[in-house]
Amino acid sequence: MAITAGMVKELREMTGAGMMDCKKALTETNGDMDAAVEFLRKNGQAKAEKKAGRIAAEGIVKTLVKDDKTAAIVEVNSETDFVAKNEDFQEFVENVVEQVVSSDAADMDAFMAEAWAADTSKTVKDALVEKIAVIGENLNIRRFEKVSAENGCVVSYIHGGGRIGVLVVADTDVVNDEIKTCLKNVAMQVAAMSPKYVSRDEVSQEYMDHEKDILLAQAKKENPEKPENIIEKMIIGRLNKEMKEICLLDQIYVQDSDLTVAKYVDKIAKENGANMTVKKFIRFETGEGIEKKQENFAEEVAKQMGN
């Protein structure tokens, strides 16, 4: 029986298995769809669909920098920390970040549809589904970003074995070991202090107005007797304090509390005769924003006992 593309598509949608695996299953079963599903199940390739609903909030972040100019960062999730440390899983994530750094995909859908560089007969999605079947947990390529530094360099930093990953992009007319060490230190600052912006220039007026409204309400509640002009000064002071927390260059440099990050960068730039500006950073933390299932053993036992 001739195996059509439509039959392969139908089987893929039913099982989540890879295209080539579906074609093989249909060939082996002479086009019998039910038998093909059974064939895939027996070979462990139809497991992915059942696992797709399970929460994958562990995993790792990986970065890759090419020639100091182009870099990628990815987060790939697993269900357990045990799998995140698995060599097979880590190799897969390494392949994903290598795929991203060479990719022109603008979003996840386009990326998942690309030919998998390690085996071009598959797509990235096929490779992911196969890895789910092999590892036996739900896995998820959650996010990626690619950056370029046309007039400078990119550095990366990984913290906690992949729990946090950071890329820092800088414009600089000098790129040497000291400059790269400086930017690596800035990346460590981003990992530790989790700023939202590079500088105040990036903070929108809408955000500033919103924060002012909140601070005004707080100040009036705490100091109902104080006049408007005093409260206004209080708000400016509090807003400046907040900017020093959320803007990277305004933060106190963690390795030298006498400096801000901006002053530290300027100091290293002057020592190396460089004109250097931090342009961008990207910070991924594994599982951030994913609601993890909380297990409470004592509560579960109490329920079982009817207490």
LOMINU-433661 format. One record per residue (C-alpha): residue number from 1; residue in three letters; z negated, x negated, y negated. Coordinates in Angstrom, 3 decimals, padded with zeros to 6 digits. Each point is the difference from the previous one (the first is absolute). Layout:
<nodes>
(NUM, "Ala", (Z, X, Y));
...
</nodes>
This chain:
<nodes>
(1, "Met", (000.000, 000.000, 000.000));
(2, "Ala", (000.916, -001.297, -003.459));
(3, "Ile", (-003.072, -000.749, -002.150));
(4, "Thr", (000.580, 001.162, -003.587));
(5, "Ala", (-001.645, -001.172, -003.218));
(6, "Gly", (-001.422, 003.509, -000.418));
(7, "Met", (-001.765, -000.224, 003.366));
(8, "Val", (-001.491, -003.373, -000.905));
(9, "Lys", (-001.178, 001.401, -003.351));
(10, "Glu", (-001.606, 003.010, 001.679));
(11, "Leu", (-001.871, -002.177, 002.491));
(12, "Arg", (-001.193, -002.330, -002.760));
(13, "Glu", (-001.399, 002.947, -001.946));
(14, "Met", (-001.762, 001.314, 003.104));
(15, "Thr", (-001.590, -003.285, 001.043));
(16, "Gly", (-000.018, -002.386, -002.954));
(17, "Ala", (001.516, -002.676, 002.244));
(18, "Gly", (002.619, -002.504, -001.167));
(19, "Met", (003.707, 000.819, -000.125));
(20, "Met", (001.025, -002.441, 002.718));
(21, "Asp", (-002.877, 001.118, 002.236));
(22, "Cys", (001.095, 003.633, -000.404));
(23, "Lys", (003.597, -000.869, 000.838));
(24, "Lys", (-001.112, -001.885, 003.092));
(25, "Ala", (-002.254, 002.877, 001.103));
(26, "Leu", (002.827, 002.521, -000.338));
(27, "Thr", (002.399, -002.280, 001.868));
(28, "Glu", (-002.510, -000.515, 002.812));
(29, "Thr", (-000.601, 003.764, 000.319));
(30, "Asn", (003.655, 001.052, -000.419));
(31, "Gly", (-000.724, 001.825, -003.278));
(32, "Asp", (-002.900, 002.116, 001.326));
(33, "Met", (-002.227, 000.320, -003.088));
(34, "Asp", (-003.219, 000.907, 001.852));
(35, "Ala", (000.518, -002.806, 002.496));
(36, "Ala", (000.726, -002.404, -002.863));
(37, "Val", (-003.307, 000.926, -001.687));
(38, "Glu", (-001.770, -000.626, 003.316));
(39, "Phe", (001.835, -003.323, 000.360));
(40, "Leu", (-001.200, -001.121, -003.438));
(41, "Arg", (-003.553, 001.143, 000.692));
(42, "Lys", (-000.099, -001.947, 003.261));
(43, "Asn", (001.233, -003.094, -001.826));
(44, "Gly", (-002.589, 000.389, -002.776));
(45, "Gln", (002.572, 000.590, -002.729));
(46, "Ala", (-000.890, 003.582, -000.867));
(47, "Lys", (-003.603, -000.734, -000.884));
(48, "Ala", (000.554, -000.492, -003.715));
(49, "Glu", (000.392, 003.683, -000.823));
(50, "Lys", (-003.396, 000.914, 001.466));
(51, "Lys", (-001.664, -002.793, -001.953));
(52, "Ala", (001.663, 000.840, -003.316));
(53, "Gly", (-002.768, 002.389, -001.083));
(54, "Arg", (-002.802, -002.495, 000.494));
(55, "Ile", (-001.462, -001.719, -003.055));
(56, "Ala", (001.137, -003.594, -000.459));
(57, "Ala", (-002.336, -001.438, -002.640));
(58, "Glu", (-000.517, -003.523, 001.314));
(59, "Gly", (002.679, -002.695, 000.131));
(60, "Ile", (000.986, -002.928, -002.187));
(61, "Val", (001.745, -000.975, -003.206));
(62, "Lys", (002.479, -002.887, 000.160));
(63, "Thr", (001.888, -001.872, -002.709));
(64, "Leu", (003.005, -002.309, 000.072));
(65, "Val", (001.245, -002.222, -002.840));
(66, "Lys", (003.470, -001.578, 000.099));
(67, "Asp", (000.818, -003.038, -002.158));
(68, "Asp", (-002.778, 000.956, -002.483));
(69, "Lys", (002.417, 002.606, -001.415));
(70, "Thr", (000.111, 003.043, 002.282));
(71, "Ala", (-002.894, 001.603, 001.832));
(72, "Ala", (-000.940, 003.051, 002.036));
(73, "Ile", (-003.249, 001.702, 000.868));
(74, "Val", (-000.488, 002.630, 002.729));
(75, "Glu", (-002.790, 002.089, 001.459));
(76, "Val", (000.330, 001.018, 003.643));
(77, "Asn", (-002.731, 002.194, 001.439));
(78, "Ser", (-001.478, 000.402, 003.462));
(79, "Glu", (-002.718, 002.302, 001.286));
(80, "Thr", (-002.490, -002.743, 000.865));
(81, "Asp", (-001.036, -003.381, -001.302));
(82, "Phe", (000.372, -001.297, 003.568));
(83, "Val", (003.755, 000.636, -000.082));
(84, "Ala", (000.237, -001.427, -003.547));
(85, "Lys", (-001.127, -003.331, 001.476));
(86, "Asn", (002.442, 000.262, 002.915));
(87, "Glu", (002.597, -002.793, 000.026));
(88, "Asp", (002.842, 002.395, 000.881));
(89, "Phe", (-000.888, 002.258, -002.939));
(90, "Gln", (-000.283, -002.946, -002.399));
(91, "Glu", (003.392, -001.324, 001.089));
(92, "Phe", (001.497, 003.446, -000.655));
(93, "Val", (-001.486, 000.054, -003.529));
(94, "Glu", (001.392, -003.492, -000.582));
(95, "Asn", (003.455, 001.323, 000.927));
(96, "Val", (-000.488, 002.965, -002.345));
(97, "Val", (-000.828, -002.186, -003.007));
(98, "Glu", (002.981, -002.264, 000.789));
(99, "Gln", (002.182, 003.124, 000.111));
(100, "Val", (-001.314, 001.140, -003.396));
(101, "Val", (000.597, -003.329, -001.748));
(102, "Ser", (003.678, 000.159, 001.056));
(103, "Ser", (000.380, 003.752, -000.592));
(104, "Asp", (001.515, 001.925, -002.904));
(105, "Ala", (-001.674, 003.267, 001.056));
(106, "Ala", (-001.450, 001.893, -002.948));
(107, "Asp", (-002.283, 002.278, 001.996));
(108, "Met", (-001.570, 000.412, 003.424));
(109, "Asp", (002.674, 002.378, 001.336));
(110, "Ala", (002.759, -002.503, -000.780));
(111, "Phe", (-002.047, -002.841, 001.452));
(112, "Met", (-000.738, 001.859, 003.256));
(113, "Ala", (003.721, 000.744, 000.426));
(114, "Glu", (001.029, -003.663, -000.315));
(115, "Ala", (001.139, -002.045, 002.983));
(116, "Trp", (-002.980, -001.902, 001.411));
(117, "Ala", (000.718, -003.684, -000.660));
(118, "Ala", (-001.658, -001.124, 003.241));
(119, "Asp", (002.342, 002.289, 002.010));
(120, "Thr", (002.805, 001.600, -001.993));
(121, "Ser", (000.687, 002.600, 002.703));
(122, "Lys", (-003.163, 001.746, -001.267));
(123, "Thr", (-001.184, 001.296, -003.334));
(124, "Val", (-003.362, -000.939, -001.507));
(125, "Lys", (-001.244, 003.443, 001.076));
(126, "Asp", (001.176, -000.608, 003.584));
(127, "Ala", (-001.878, -003.314, 000.047));
(128, "Leu", (-003.151, 001.706, -001.277));
(129, "Val", (000.205, 002.775, 002.600));
(130, "Glu", (000.460, -002.542, 002.770));
(131, "Lys", (-002.975, -002.019, -001.223));
(132, "Ile", (-002.145, 003.169, 000.015));
(133, "Ala", (000.973, 000.547, 003.647));
(134, "Val", (-000.827, -003.596, 000.940));
(135, "Ile", (-003.305, -000.270, -001.894));
(136, "Gly", (-001.188, 003.515, 000.782));
(137, "Glu", (-001.253, 000.939, -003.484));
(138, "Asn", (001.523, 001.792, -002.954));
(139, "Leu", (001.439, -002.595, -002.398));
(140, "Asn", (001.352, 000.560, -003.489));
(141, "Ile", (002.015, -002.139, -002.398));
(142, "Arg", (-001.824, 001.488, -002.964));
(143, "Arg", (001.418, -001.792, -003.036));
(144, "Phe", (001.863, -003.049, -001.201));
(145, "Glu", (001.049, -001.641, -003.234));
(146, "Lys", (002.397, -002.793, -000.825));
(147, "Val", (-000.128, -002.080, -003.186));
(148, "Ser", (002.034, -002.786, -001.604));
(149, "Ala", (-000.827, -002.601, -002.629));
(150, "Glu", (003.213, -001.003, -001.753));
(151, "Asn", (-001.734, -002.192, -002.597));
(152, "Gly", (-003.015, -001.269, 001.869));
(153, "Cys", (-001.629, 000.419, 003.376));
(154, "Val", (-001.842, 002.343, 002.351));
(155, "Val", (-003.166, -000.883, 001.898));
(156, "Ser", (-001.848, 001.933, 002.691));
(157, "Tyr", (-003.556, 000.232, 001.238));
(158, "Ile", (-001.384, 001.628, 003.151));
(159, "His", (-003.697, 000.796, 000.287));
(160, "Gly", (-002.059, 000.881, 003.060));
(161, "Gly", (002.705, -000.673, 002.558));
(162, "Gly", (002.316, 002.589, -001.534));
(163, "Arg", (-002.469, 002.565, -001.349));
(164, "Ile", (001.258, -000.639, -003.557));
(165, "Gly", (003.310, -001.501, -001.093));
(166, "Val", (001.083, -000.956, -003.520));
(167, "Leu", (003.208, -001.188, -001.661));
(168, "Val", (-000.042, -001.447, -003.530));
(169, "Val", (003.222, -000.451, -001.982));
(170, "Ala", (000.082, -002.345, -002.985));
(171, "Asp", (002.558, -001.192, -002.511));
(172, "Thr", (-000.412, -003.774, -000.361));
(173, "Asp", (002.296, -002.858, -000.969));
(174, "Val", (-002.022, -002.407, 002.152));
(175, "Val", (-000.578, 000.612, 003.709));
(176, "Asn", (-002.174, -002.602, 001.688));
(177, "Asp", (-003.016, -000.076, 002.334));
(178, "Glu", (-002.512, 000.446, -002.840));
(179, "Ile", (001.834, 002.999, -001.420));
(180, "Lys", (000.253, 001.579, 003.457));
(181, "Thr", (-003.705, -000.685, 000.664));
(182, "Cys", (-000.838, 001.694, -003.305));
(183, "Leu", (002.020, 003.072, 000.942));
(184, "Lys", (-001.561, 000.009, 003.483));
(185, "Asn", (-003.408, 000.090, -001.723));
(186, "Val", (001.217, 002.924, -002.105));
(187, "Ala", (001.099, 001.742, 003.217));
(188, "Met", (-003.501, -000.561, 001.422));
(189, "Gln", (-001.409, 001.587, -003.176));
(190, "Val", (002.246, 003.043, 000.566));
(191, "Ala", (-001.191, 000.249, 003.610));
(192, "Ala", (-003.669, -000.199, -001.011));
(193, "Met", (-000.049, 002.071, -003.205));
(194, "Ser", (002.812, 002.524, 000.614));
(195, "Pro", (001.328, 000.392, -003.559));
(196, "Lys", (002.393, 002.838, -000.809));
(197, "Tyr", (002.141, -001.746, -002.617));
(198, "Val", (001.065, -003.532, -000.954));
(199, "Ser", (-000.872, 000.495, -003.683));
(200, "Arg", (-000.847, 002.687, -002.541));
(201, "Asp", (003.697, 000.167, -000.908));
(202, "Glu", (000.592, 001.857, 003.280));
(203, "Val", (-002.664, 002.655, -000.659));
(204, "Ser", (001.639, 003.235, -001.144));
(205, "Gln", (-001.192, 001.887, -003.071));
(206, "Glu", (-000.432, 003.036, 002.232));
(207, "Tyr", (-002.493, -001.924, 002.168));
(208, "Met", (-001.855, -001.294, -003.092));
(209, "Asp", (-000.248, 003.506, -001.489));
(210, "His", (-001.244, 001.407, 003.289));
(211, "Glu", (-002.696, -002.695, 000.316));
(212, "Lys", (-001.027, 000.537, -003.647));
(213, "Asp", (-000.506, 003.714, 000.667));
(214, "Ile", (-002.231, -000.761, 002.988));
(215, "Leu", (-001.997, -002.645, -001.873));
(216, "Leu", (-000.376, 002.316, -003.002));
(217, "Ala", (-001.440, 002.753, 002.183));
(218, "Gln", (-002.396, -002.486, 001.628));
(219, "Ala", (-001.115, -001.481, -003.335));
(220, "Lys", (-000.637, 003.416, -001.597));
(221, "Lys", (-002.041, 001.119, 002.995));
(222, "Glu", (-002.074, -003.201, 000.033));
(223, "Asn", (-000.422, -000.187, -003.800));
(224, "Pro", (000.129, 003.535, -001.437));
(225, "Glu", (-001.753, -001.025, -003.239));
(226, "Lys", (002.270, -002.948, -000.904));
(227, "Pro", (002.651, 000.429, -002.727));
(228, "Glu", (003.730, 000.015, 000.772));
(229, "Asn", (000.688, -003.477, -001.446));
(230, "Ile", (-002.653, -001.609, 002.226));
(231, "Ile", (001.315, 001.826, 003.064));
(232, "Glu", (003.529, -001.177, -000.862));
(233, "Lys", (-001.196, -003.637, 000.003));
(234, "Met", (-001.755, 000.575, 003.318));
(235, "Ile", (003.222, 001.352, 001.506));
(236, "Ile", (002.017, -003.011, -001.198));
(237, "Gly", (-002.579, -002.332, 001.526));
(238, "Arg", (000.006, 001.825, 003.319));
(239, "Leu", (003.786, 000.169, 000.092));
(240, "Asn", (000.237, -003.745, -000.623));
(241, "Lys", (-002.463, -000.592, 002.815));
(242, "Glu", (002.126, 002.139, 002.341));
(243, "Met", (003.180, -001.878, -001.007));
(244, "Lys", (-001.742, -003.277, 000.942));
(245, "Glu", (-000.579, 001.433, 003.468));
(246, "Ile", (003.413, 001.523, 000.718));
(247, "Cys", (002.313, -002.516, -001.749));
(248, "Leu", (000.444, -003.245, 001.951));
(249, "Leu", (000.420, -002.343, -002.976));
(250, "Asp", (-003.097, 001.436, -001.733));
(251, "Gln", (-002.225, -000.425, 003.056));
(252, "Ile", (-002.614, -002.752, 000.197));
(253, "Tyr", (001.487, -002.683, 002.245));
(254, "Val", (-002.107, 000.082, 003.188));
(255, "Gln", (000.134, -003.774, 000.530));
(256, "Asp", (-001.126, -000.832, -003.557));
(257, "Ser", (-001.943, 002.659, -001.891));
(258, "Asp", (000.556, -001.822, -003.311));
(259, "Leu", (003.689, 000.956, 000.171));
(260, "Thr", (002.028, 003.176, 000.168));
(261, "Val", (002.970, -000.031, 002.373));
(262, "Ala", (002.325, -000.268, -003.029));
(263, "Lys", (-001.859, -003.094, -001.287));
(264, "Tyr", (000.026, -001.571, 003.465));
(265, "Val", (003.785, 000.495, 000.315));
(266, "Asp", (000.563, -001.383, -003.521));
(267, "Lys", (-002.182, -003.034, 000.791));
(268, "Ile", (001.981, -000.921, 003.143));
(269, "Ala", (003.312, 000.679, -001.762));
(270, "Lys", (-000.890, -002.381, -002.863));
(271, "Glu", (-001.177, -002.697, 002.422));
(272, "Asn", (003.426, 000.142, 001.680));
(273, "Gly", (002.115, 000.416, -003.134));
(274, "Ala", (001.111, 003.440, 001.169));
(275, "Asn", (000.768, 003.283, -001.683));
(276, "Met", (-001.481, 002.422, 002.544));
(277, "Thr", (-000.514, 003.766, 000.005));
(278, "Val", (-001.344, 002.140, 002.818));
(279, "Lys", (002.537, 002.829, 000.235));
(280, "Lys", (-001.035, 002.091, 002.970));
(281, "Phe", (-002.310, 000.286, 002.972));
(282, "Ile", (000.037, 002.147, 003.140));
(283, "Arg", (-003.163, 000.606, 001.998));
(284, "Phe", (-000.029, 001.758, 003.380));
(285, "Glu", (-003.257, 000.705, 001.805));
(286, "Thr", (000.216, 001.141, 003.601));
(287, "Gly", (-000.753, 003.689, 000.410));
(288, "Glu", (-000.772, 000.696, -003.673));
(289, "Gly", (000.345, 003.695, -000.710));
(290, "Ile", (000.248, 000.953, 003.684));
(291, "Glu", (-002.721, 002.353, 001.138));
(292, "Lys", (-001.568, -001.552, 003.063));
(293, "Lys", (-001.548, 002.107, 002.724));
(294, "Gln", (-003.761, -000.458, -000.141));
(295, "Glu", (-001.792, -000.044, 003.313));
(296, "Asn", (-003.683, 000.975, -000.034));
(297, "Phe", (-001.307, -000.479, 003.519));
(298, "Ala", (-003.487, 001.411, -000.665));
(299, "Glu", (001.462, 003.121, -001.601));
(300, "Glu", (002.394, 000.454, 002.918));
(301, "Val", (-002.857, -000.254, 002.537));
(302, "Ala", (-002.063, 002.489, -002.006));
(303, "Lys", (002.890, 002.477, 000.075));
(304, "Gln", (000.399, -000.437, 003.741));
(305, "Met", (-003.711, 000.765, 000.463));
(306, "Gly", (000.220, 003.037, -002.240));
(307, "Asn", (-002.364, -001.389, -002.665));
</nodes>
